[in-house]
């Protein structure tokens, strides 16, 4: 089997040891003579996986019993509606800080269900940066304040999170969850599609503060109520069993590699290799994000022409690097370097970039 460096934005690269363990256990999980995919989600084997994943997730974030971790389906796109259905009661309003395309989508969905204010937006900068504190205008008594911690399309990431006072802070962390240490106790709720940093597509992780969960509306459809999943330990209906199994292996892998501090050091090293190639190209490569707000997960940049960008992608594939085309809505180049991407992969890309610029600059 030939190996490639996988820079896809999602579904994305998984740690090689995780894939190898899943391969070994695929046909016979723990001597049961069947795959985990074939087992009942009520079996003791799967319930152990489910419980372990919740415990490890909270341990990595330094959280205790005041939070629950839920494993649901529908991706972040379903969370865009599920959040206001649960926590945006009639007569109240929520604030959205918008720093990219996914923040826009979250706000648009909430606005269909209630009053969703734009507390700040960096659209006038073509979403090349996050919002400064003096640009954020929060509503008194807002039901919650929503941010997207890392915008995959624009490659913009919050270096630190806004202070929302006593207003509950909510984040879509689909693309940078567990990539660096942060104070998770500041958040009332975090949601993340698994297919970037946590596991395969089909699983969405929701971290929710128990005290806030008690305030959730009980009028939403059963499957769209966080309380439904919390009361049933994410087993109200058949969960994505294999996806949670792989996610649990990924969490173990993160813990074995130094936890969030280990991931941060690894990710900083990887990102620096590629950003140095951009900054050292004499203008041949142009990074989209402002330096202070550059993402450590999605490096986005342009070349002098679209023709050269197409050639760059074609030659990168021939060199064993896949997934480098920018999002279809913005074009350009995007290197997604989530936790599982190796430093060797980023070094290979940086070397390719330097040679490409030498030949075509």
C-alpha positions, 0 to 999 in steps of 0.5 A: 500500500502506498502512503500519502500525506493527507491534508484533507479538511474533513473527513481528515487524517487519523493517527496511524496507530489508531487505524492499525488497532481498529484494523486488528480488532475489526473482525473480532473485538476482544475475543467476541468473534464479531466486530464492534460494528455488529454488537448491540449498543446495549452490550457491556462492551460498547457501554464500556467504550461509551463511558471511557470516551466521556471520561477521557474527554473530560480528563483531557480538558480537566473537567469533572462531574459538573459537565456531561459529554454527549455523542450525537449525530448530525454534525455541527450543522445540526448543532446550529439549530439544536443550540437555539432550540434548547437555549434561546427561549422566546423573548430573549436573544443570543449573540453571535461573534462571526469570524468566518463562513461557519460562524455565518451559517450558525447565525443564519440557522439561529435567526430562523428560530429566534433573535440572533444578534451579530455582536461582531463580524470581521466580514469587512476584512474578508474574514482574515482575522478574529474580532478585537475586544473593542469591536464586540458589542454584547447584549445585556442578558443574552441567552448565550454568546456563540463563537467559532473557535477556528474557521476552516475555510478562512484559516482564522483561529482565536488565540484567546477567547472573548470575555462574555461576563456572566453570559454563557459562552458557546463554541463550535470547536469542530476543527481545533478541539483538543489541539491545545490547552484552554480553560474549558470551564469558561464554556457552557457548551462546546460542540464539535464534529469528530471528522477533523480532530477526533475520529471518523465522520458521523459522530458529533461531541457535545460538552455541556455544563450540567447546571446550564443543561437544567435550563434547556427548553423541553419543547424541542423534538425529543432527538433535538433535546440535549437532556434526552441524550444526557439522561440516556448516556448518549444511548437513547437511540442507536449511536454511531457505534464504530465512530465512537469506538474510533473516537475513544482510540483517538482520545487514548492516543492524545493522552499517550502523546502528552495530552493537550500540551503535547498536541499544542507543541506538536501543532505549533511546530507543524504550523511554523514549518508551513508559515515559514515557507509562506513568509520566506517566499518573497511574496510568491505565497500570500497567507490569507489570515493576519499573522496574529490570528493564523490557524494552527489547524488550517493554513490558507494561502494564495499563489500569484494566479489561479492557474499556478494554484491548479498546477500546485495542487496537481504537482502536490498530488504527484508528490504524494500530498492530497487535499490541498485545494482550498474550499470551493467557495474561496479557492486558493490552497489550504493545508489542514494539519490536524493533530494526527498530521505528522511533522514529517508531512508538514516538512514535506509540504514546506519543502515542496512549496520552496521548490515550487516557488523556486521553479515558478517564482 
